[in-house]
Structure formats: structure tokens, C-alpha cells
């Protein structure tokens, strides 16, 4: 469930438009889809480019000649997103992804976090929804 709260002072017409949005907007798929695509690209892009550092979780080096988790490139390309009117899902479809991401006890394979919502990412998602709301308000004129 998404809860949107607004406090408006001296904005009677804008408040009226926002009230009509409640009845018109039941489908947030465009915003969820955009958020999912953004996150999919971020996790498969900047996270790999910084070897997890952008999430505050730098990956331990392996000593291999190729970049960490990129021998074949499958892990990096494995991120996908699905969006519906009320939710989005971002995941990695590669079967061994879970062994790098999980919090399970480890003996040899170090944890290498690739999916993590930081405050920066949360703020970007809020911005996507904010822009969607503004667009809908303008369209309701």
C-alpha cells in the first residue's frame, strides 16, 4: 500500500486537483516501472563499477585476472525488474546470485552485496513518484 500525504496552505486549486487524483489514480505502474528500471540499471551498473562501494559494502578481492563477479558477465546482466500497478520487483535471475547476497554463515565465499536500498536510492524513488504526481496534476487541468 502506498500512502501519500500532502499539507497545502493557500493552494486551493492545487488542493482540489490533488483530491481528484485520489479517484483517478489507482494505477502507479508508470512510476513503479520507472523505479524498477532505474534500480535494475543501478545494481547492474554503478554497483559493479564500484565493486559494491557505492552501497557502502565493498567487495573483497579474489585475486583473479577478471573483475569480481564478471568472468562471464551473467551476474551483471542478470538484474531484472517487473512492475504492476501497486508494486515493483527488482531481482537477479542468475541462480548463484543468492550465494553472494545472502546473510548465511560463510566458510569460503565472501558476501558481495549487490542489492541494497540506500537513502540515496530511496530518495530517487520518491523523486520518481513526486514527478509522476506533478505530471498527473498538470494533466488534470
Phi and psi in degrees as GROMACS dihedral restraints (atoms count N, CA, C in turn):
[ dihedral_restraints ]
;  ai    aj    ak    al  type     phi  dphi    fc
    3     4     5     6     1  -107.2    20    10
    4     5     6     7     1   131.4    20    10
    6     7     8     9     1  -116.8    20    10
    7     8     9    10     1   124.1    20    10
    9    10    11    12     1  -113.6    20    10
   10    11    12    13     1   125.3    20    10
   12    13    14    15     1  -119.5    20    10
   13    14    15    16     1   136.4    20    10
   15    16    17    18     1  -130.1    20    10
   16    17    18    19     1   141.3    20    10
   18    19    20    21     1  -121.3    20    10
   19    20    21    22     1   118.5    20    10
   21    22    23    24     1  -125.9    20    10
   22    23    24    25     1   130.1    20    10
   24    25    26    27     1  -120.6    20    10
   25    26    27    28     1   125.1    20    10
   27    28    29    30     1    71.6    20    10
   28    29    30    31     1    21.6    20    10
   30    31    32    33     1  -124.1    20    10
   31    32    33    34     1    60.8    20    10
   33    34    35    36     1   -58.0    20    10
   34    35    36    37     1   -48.9    20    10
   36    37    38    39     1   -65.7    20    10
   37    38    39    40     1   -42.3    20    10
   39    40    41    42     1   -63.3    20    10
   40    41    42    43     1   -41.6    20    10
   42    43    44    45     1   -61.1    20    10
   43    44    45    46     1   -39.8    20    10
   45    46    47    48     1   -63.4    20    10
   46    47    48    49     1   -43.3    20    10
   48    49    50    51     1   -63.5    20    10
   49    50    51    52     1   -41.3    20    10
   51    52    53    54     1   -65.1    20    10
   52    53    54    55     1   -39.3    20    10
   54    55    56    57     1   -60.3    20    10
   55    56    57    58     1   -36.8    20    10
   57    58    59    60     1   -72.8    20    10
   58    59    60    61     1   -23.3    20    10
   60    61    62    63     1   -62.4    20    10
   61    62    63    64     1   -36.3    20    10
   63    64    65    66     1   -54.9    20    10
   64    65    66    67     1   -39.6    20    10
   66    67    68    69     1   -78.9    20    10
   67    68    69    70     1   -31.1    20    10
   69    70    71    72     1   -87.3    20    10
   70    71    72    73     1   -32.6    20    10
   72    73    74    75     1  -102.2    20    10
   73    74    75    76     1    99.3    20    10
   75    76    77    78     1  -114.1    20    10
   76    77    78    79     1   -11.3    20    10
   78    79    80    81     1  -116.6    20    10
   79    80    81    82     1   106.9    20    10
   81    82    83    84     1   -99.7    20    10
   82    83    84    85     1    20.4    20    10
   84    85    86    87     1   -56.0    20    10
   85    86    87    88     1   -42.4    20    10
   87    88    89    90     1   -57.2    20    10
   88    89    90    91     1   -42.2    20    10
   90    91    92    93     1   -71.3    20    10
   91    92    93    94     1   -41.3    20    10
   93    94    95    96     1   -65.4    20    10
   94    95    96    97     1   -38.8    20    10
   96    97    98    99     1   -64.8    20    10
   97    98    99   100     1   -46.1    20    10
   99   100   101   102     1   -63.2    20    10
  100   101   102   103     1   -41.4    20    10
  102   103   104   105     1   -62.9    20    10
  103   104   105   106     1   -44.0    20    10
  105   106   107   108     1   -62.8    20    10
  106   107   108   109     1   -43.8    20    10
  108   109   110   111     1   -64.2    20    10
  109   110   111   112     1   -43.6    20    10
  111   112   113   114     1   -57.7    20    10
  112   113   114   115     1   -49.4    20    10
  114   115   116   117     1   -65.9    20    10
  115   116   117   118     1   -41.9    20    10
  117   118   119   120     1   -57.5    20    10
  118   119   120   121     1   -46.5    20    10
  120   121   122   123     1   -67.5    20    10
  121   122   123   124     1   -37.3    20    10
  123   124   125   126     1   -65.4    20    10
  124   125   126   127     1   -49.5    20    10
  126   127   128   129     1   -65.4    20    10
  127   128   129   130     1   -36.6    20    10
  129   130   131   132     1   -85.6    20    10
  130   131   132   133     1    -7.6    20    10
  132   133   134   135     1  -111.2    20    10
  133   134   135   136     1   -88.6    20    10
  135   136   137   138     1   -58.7    20    10
  136   137   138   139     1   -35.5    20    10
  138   139   140   141     1   -62.9    20    10
  139   140   141   142     1   -43.1    20    10
  141   142   143   144     1   -71.9    20    10
  142   143   144   145     1   -39.2    20    10
  144   145   146   147     1   -62.6    20    10
  145   146   147   148     1   -34.9    20    10
  147   148   149   150     1   -98.0    20    10
  148   149   150   151     1     2.7    20    10
  150   151   152   153     1    54.0    20    10
  151   152   153   154     1    44.2    20    10
  153   154   155   156     1    87.5    20    10
  154   155   156   157     1   -12.7    20    10
  156   157   158   159     1   -60.8    20    10
  157   158   159   160     1   -33.5    20    10
  159   160   161   162     1   -64.5    20    10
  160   161   162   163     1   -20.7    20    10
  162   163   164   165     1   -94.6    20    10
  163   164   165   166     1    -0.8    20    10
  165   166   167   168     1    78.1    20    10
  166   167   168   169     1    19.9    20    10
  168   169   170   171     1  -136.1    20    10
  169   170   171   172     1    67.2    20    10
  171   172   173   174     1   -58.2    20    10
  172   173   174   175     1   137.6    20    10
  174   175   176   177     1   -79.2    20    10
  175   176   177   178     1   141.3    20    10
  177   178   179   180     1   -71.8    20    10
  178   179   180   181     1   136.9    20    10
  180   181   182   183     1   -65.8    20    10
  181   182   183   184     1   158.4    20    10
  183   184   185   186     1  -109.3    20    10
  184   185   186   187     1   -22.7    20    10
  186   187   188   189     1    87.5    20    10
  187   188   189   190     1     0.4    20    10
  189   190   191   192     1   -80.4    20    10
  190   191   192   193     1   157.8    20    10
  192   193   194   195     1   -72.9    20    10
  193   194   195   196     1   -18.5    20    10
  195   196   197   198     1   -98.6    20    10
  196   197   198   199     1   159.5    20    10
  198   199   200   201     1   -60.2    20    10
  199   200   201   202     1   150.5    20    10
  201   202   203   204     1   -54.2    20    10
  202   203   204   205     1   132.8    20    10
  204   205   206   207     1    63.0    20    10
  205   206   207   208     1    21.3    20    10
  207   208   209   210     1  -129.6    20    10
  208   209   210   211     1    24.9    20    10
  210   211   212   213     1   -57.9    20    10
  211   212   213   214     1   -45.7    20    10
  213   214   215   216     1  -107.7    20    10
  214   215   216   217     1   -17.9    20    10
  216   217   218   219     1    84.8    20    10
  217   218   219   220     1    -3.1    20    10
  219   220   221   222     1   -62.0    20    10
  220   221   222   223     1   -42.2    20    10
  222   223   224   225     1   -62.3    20    10
  223   224   225   226     1   -45.6    20    10
  225   226   227   228     1   -64.7    20    10
  226   227   228   229     1   -39.0    20    10
  228   229   230   231     1   -83.3    20    10
  229   230   231   232     1    -6.5    20    10
  231   232   233   234     1   -78.3    20    10
  232   233   234   235     1    -7.5    20    10
  234   235   236   237     1   -72.3    20    10
  235   236   237   238     1   135.5    20    10
  237   238   239   240     1  -137.9    20    10
  238   239   240   241     1   161.7    20    10
  240   241   242   243     1  -138.5    20    10
  241   242   243   244     1   148.3    20    10
  243   244   245   246     1  -132.1    20    10
  244   245   246   247     1   138.6    20    10
  246   247   248   249     1  -128.6    20    10
  247   248   249   250     1   143.9    20    10
  249   250   251   252     1  -127.8    20    10
  250   251   252   253     1  -175.1    20    10
  252   253   254   255     1   -70.8    20    10
  253   254   255   256     1   -21.0    20    10
  255   256   257   258     1  -126.1    20    10
  256   257   258   259     1     5.4    20    10
  258   259   260   261     1  -165.2    20    10
  259   260   261   262     1   162.5    20    10
  261   262   263   264     1  -135.3    20    10
  262   263   264   265     1   150.8    20    10
  264   265   266   267     1  -129.7    20    10
  265   266   267   268     1   130.5    20    10
  267   268   269   270     1  -121.4    20    10
  268   269   270   271     1   130.4    20    10
  270   271   272   273     1  -153.1    20    10
  271   272   273   274     1   169.3    20    10
  273   274   275   276     1  -114.1    20    10
  274   275   276   277     1   123.1    20    10
  276   277   278   279     1   -82.5    20    10
  277   278   279   280     1    -5.2    20    10
  279   280   281   282     1   -72.7    20    10
  280   281   282   283     1   130.2    20    10
  282   283   284   285     1   -58.9    20    10
  283   284   285   286     1   -32.6    20    10
  285   286   287   288     1   -93.1    20    10
  286   287   288   289     1     3.5    20    10
  288   289   290   291     1   -55.0    20    10
  289   290   291   292     1   -44.4    20    10
  291   292   293   294     1   -58.5    20    10
  292   293   294   295     1   -28.9    20    10
  294   295   296   297     1   -72.6    20    10
  295   296   297   298     1   -25.7    20    10
  297   298   299   300     1   -85.9    20    10
  298   299   300   301     1   -35.3    20    10
  300   301   302   303     1   -84.5    20    10
  301   302   303   304     1   -29.7    20    10
  303   304   305   306     1   -66.3    20    10
  304   305   306   307     1   161.2    20    10
  306   307   308   309     1   -95.7    20    10
  307   308   309   310     1    10.3    20    10
  309   310   311   312     1   -62.7    20    10
  310   311   312   313     1   151.4    20    10
  312   313   314   315     1   -57.1    20    10
  313   314   315   316     1   148.1    20    10
  315   316   317   318     1  -126.0    20    10
  316   317   318   319     1   147.5    20    10
  318   319   320   321     1  -113.2    20    10
  319   320   321   322     1   -44.5    20    10
  321   322   323   324     1  -124.4    20    10
  322   323   324   325     1   -44.9    20    10
  324   325   326   327     1   -80.0    20    10
  325   326   327   328     1   115.5    20    10
  327   328   329   330     1   -72.3    20    10
  328   329   330   331     1   152.5    20    10
  330   331   332   333     1   -72.1    20    10
  331   332   333   334     1   131.2    20    10
  333   334   335   336     1  -130.5    20    10
  334   335   336   337     1    95.9    20    10
  336   337   338   339     1   -71.9    20    10
  337   338   339   340     1   129.5    20    10
  339   340   341   342     1  -119.5    20    10
  340   341   342   343     1   -23.1    20    10
  342   343   344   345     1  -117.7    20    10
  343   344   345   346     1   115.0    20    10
  345   346   347   348     1  -159.8    20    10
  346   347   348   349     1   131.6    20    10
  348   349   350   351     1   -91.1    20    10
  349   350   351   352     1   108.0    20    10
  351   352   353   354     1   -87.5    20    10
  352   353   354   355     1   169.7    20    10
  354   355   356   357     1   -60.3    20    10
  355   356   357   358     1   -38.8    20    10
  357   358   359   360     1   -59.5    20    10
  358   359   360   361     1   -43.5    20    10
  360   361   362   363     1   -69.0    20    10
  361   362   363   364     1   -41.2    20    10
  363   364   365   366     1   -60.3    20    10
  364   365   366   367     1   -42.7    20    10
  366   367   368   369     1   -63.6    20    10
  367   368   369   370     1   -37.1    20    10
  369   370   371   372     1   -65.7    20    10
  370   371   372   373     1   -40.1    20    10
  372   373   374   375     1   -66.0    20    10
  373   374   375   376     1   -42.1    20    10
  375   376   377   378     1   -59.3    20    10
  376   377   378   379     1   -40.3    20    10
  378   379   380   381     1   -63.0    20    10
  379   380   381   382     1   -39.9    20    10
  381   382   383   384     1   -60.4    20    10
  382   383   384   385     1   -45.1    20    10
  384   385   386   387     1   -68.7    20    10
  385   386   387   388     1   -37.7    20    10
  387   388   389   390     1   -60.4    20    10
  388   389   390   391     1   -46.5    20    10
  390   391   392   393     1   -62.8    20    10
  391   392   393   394     1   -36.4    20    10
  393   394   395   396     1   -65.6    20    10
  394   395   396   397     1   -39.1    20    10
  396   397   398   399     1   -66.0    20    10
  397   398   399   400     1   -45.5    20    10
  399   400   401   402     1   -59.9    20    10
  400   401   402   403     1   -43.4    20    10
  402   403   404   405     1   -60.3    20    10
  403   404   405   406     1   -43.2    20    10
  405   406   407   408     1   -67.2    20    10
  406   407   408   409     1   -36.8    20    10
  408   409   410   411     1   -63.2    20    10
  409   410   411   412     1   -44.1    20    10
  411   412   413   414     1   -65.2    20    10
  412   413   414   415     1   -37.9    20    10
  414   415   416   417     1   -70.4    20    10
  415   416   417   418     1   -21.7    20    10
  417   418   419   420     1   -83.9    20    10
  418   419   420   421     1     0.6    20    10
